[in-house]
Amino acid sequence: MLIVVGGLPAAGKTTLSRLLAARVGAVHLRIDTIEQAIVRSGLTDHPVGPVGYVVGYALAEEQLRQGLTVVAESVNPLAVTRDAWREAAVRAGVGVVEVEVRCSDPVEHRRRAVSRSVDVPGLPLPGWAEIVGREYEPWERERVVVDTAGQSPEESLDVLVAAVAAAGPPA
């Protein structure tokens, strides 16, 4: 199955995606890693535009066709990007569960944003003003929502695993 994880920067997407992939034995596909690799190639600078997502869709589809579960993680800010992930799953003939990760406490969210460190060398992290000012279309369809505010990553993971199991094929 394809598990698409989206949400604003510093909400907890990467932490949860890594934990989820380890828990269910899935491939973790991160758009930040793909985009930074494209920048390192010398072909472009940040922001790279849609190319990172397009590469991500292709990689996810290939892994899904091999029978692997994929956790695809990105901000996923637009309906068009969310639709493209679903289309990759349809082409691969697998189910898809969409997950929106939120941090409903703005003080905690801001603290995370300003205190986090870069884990992909060279990746520019957005500041708080960029995060709250970012274009982020509301989700218009059913999805799993995990609010990471006030709980540990492991507590958020337990909520996510239960919700994914209820929403889609067994993880």
C-alpha positions in Angstrom: 0.0 0.0 0.0 0.9 3.6 -0.3 0.8 5.8 2.8 1.1 9.5 1.8 2.2 11.7 4.7 1.8 15.5 4.3 1.7 18.6 6.5 3.5 21.8 7.2 7.2 21.8 7.9 8.1 21.0 11.6 4.7 19.3 12.3 6.5 16.0 12.8 6.1 14.3 9.3 9.7 13.0 9.0 9.8 11.7 12.6 6.5 9.9 12.2 7.3 8.6 8.7 10.6 7.1 9.8 9.0 5.5 12.8 6.0 4.2 10.7 8.3 2.8 8.0 10.4 1.0 10.6 7.3 -0.4 12.4 5.6 -1.8 9.2 8.7 -2.6 7.2 8.0 0.0 4.5 10.2 2.1 2.2 10.4 5.7 3.4 10.5 8.1 0.4 11.2 11.7 1.4 10.8 14.5 -1.1 13.3 16.7 0.7 16.0 14.1 0.1 15.1 13.9 -3.6 15.0 17.7 -4.0 18.4 18.1 -2.3 19.9 15.4 -4.5 18.7 17.3 -7.6 20.3 20.5 -6.2 23.6 18.7 -5.5 23.6 17.5 -9.1 24.1 21.1 -10.2 21.1 21.2 -12.4 19.1 23.7 -10.3 18.9 25.6 -7.0 16.1 25.7 -4.4 13.2 25.8 -4.9 13.3 23.1 -7.5 9.7 23.3 -8.5 7.7 20.1 -9.2 10.6 17.9 -10.3 11.2 16.4 -6.8 7.5 15.4 -6.6 7.5 13.9 -10.1 10.6 11.8 -9.3 8.9 10.8 -6.0 5.8 9.6 -7.8 7.8 7.5 -10.2 9.9 6.0 -7.4 6.9 5.3 -5.3 5.1 3.6 -8.2 8.2 1.4 -8.9 8.5 0.3 -5.3 4.7 -0.4 -5.1 4.9 -2.5 -8.2 7.6 -4.6 -6.5 5.1 -5.4 -3.7 6.6 -3.0 -1.1 4.7 -0.7 1.1 5.8 2.9 0.7 5.6 5.8 3.1 5.8 8.9 0.9 6.5 12.0 2.9 6.4 15.6 1.7 4.6 18.9 2.6 2.1 17.9 -0.1 0.6 21.4 0.0 -1.7 21.2 -3.1 -4.6 19.1 -4.2 -2.7 18.4 -7.4 0.2 16.8 -5.5 -2.2 14.8 -3.4 -4.0 13.6 -6.5 -0.7 12.6 -8.2 0.2 10.3 -5.2 -3.2 8.6 -5.5 -2.7 8.2 -9.2 0.6 6.5 -8.6 -1.1 4.0 -6.3 -3.9 3.4 -8.8 -1.4 2.7 -11.6 0.5 0.3 -9.3 -2.8 -1.4 -8.3 -2.5 -0.8 -4.6 -4.5 1.0 -1.9 -3.6 4.4 -0.6 -4.1 6.1 2.8 -3.5 9.8 3.1 -2.3 11.2 6.4 -2.1 14.9 7.4 0.3 15.6 10.3 -0.5 18.7 12.3 0.8 20.4 15.3 -2.2 22.3 16.6 -0.2 24.2 19.3 1.4 27.2 17.5 3.9 27.8 20.4 5.1 24.2 20.2 5.1 24.2 16.4 7.2 27.4 16.3 9.6 26.0 18.9 10.1 22.9 16.7 10.6 25.0 13.6 13.3 27.2 15.1 15.1 24.5 17.1 15.3 21.7 14.6 18.5 20.8 12.8 19.2 20.0 9.2 19.3 16.2 8.7 19.8 16.4 4.9 23.1 18.1 4.2 22.6 21.4 2.4 18.8 21.4 2.7 17.6 24.9 3.6 15.0 24.8 6.4 12.1 27.3 6.2 11.8 29.7 9.1 8.6 30.2 11.1 7.4 33.1 8.9 7.9 30.9 5.8 6.0 28.0 7.4 2.9 30.0 8.4 2.9 32.0 5.2 3.2 29.0 2.9 0.6 28.1 0.4 -1.2 25.1 1.8 -4.6 24.2 0.4 -7.1 22.6 2.7 -7.6 18.8 2.3 -11.0 18.2 0.6 -11.2 14.4 1.1 -11.1 11.8 3.7 -7.7 11.4 5.4 -6.1 10.4 8.6 -5.3 13.4 10.8 -2.5 13.0 13.4 -2.1 16.0 15.8 1.4 15.7 17.3 1.0 18.6 19.7 1.6 17.6 23.3 2.6 14.0 22.7 5.7 12.1 22.2 6.6 10.7 18.7 5.8 7.2 20.0 2.4 8.3 21.1 1.7 9.9 17.8 3.0 6.8 16.0 0.5 4.6 18.0 -2.3 6.9 16.9 -1.1 6.8 13.3 -0.6 3.0 13.1 -4.1 2.5 14.5 -5.7 5.0 12.1 -3.8 3.6 9.1 -4.9 0.1 10.0 -8.5 1.2 10.2 -8.4 3.2 7.0 -6.7 0.8 4.7 -5.2 -2.7 4.2 -3.4 -4.1 7.2 0.0 -2.4 7.7 
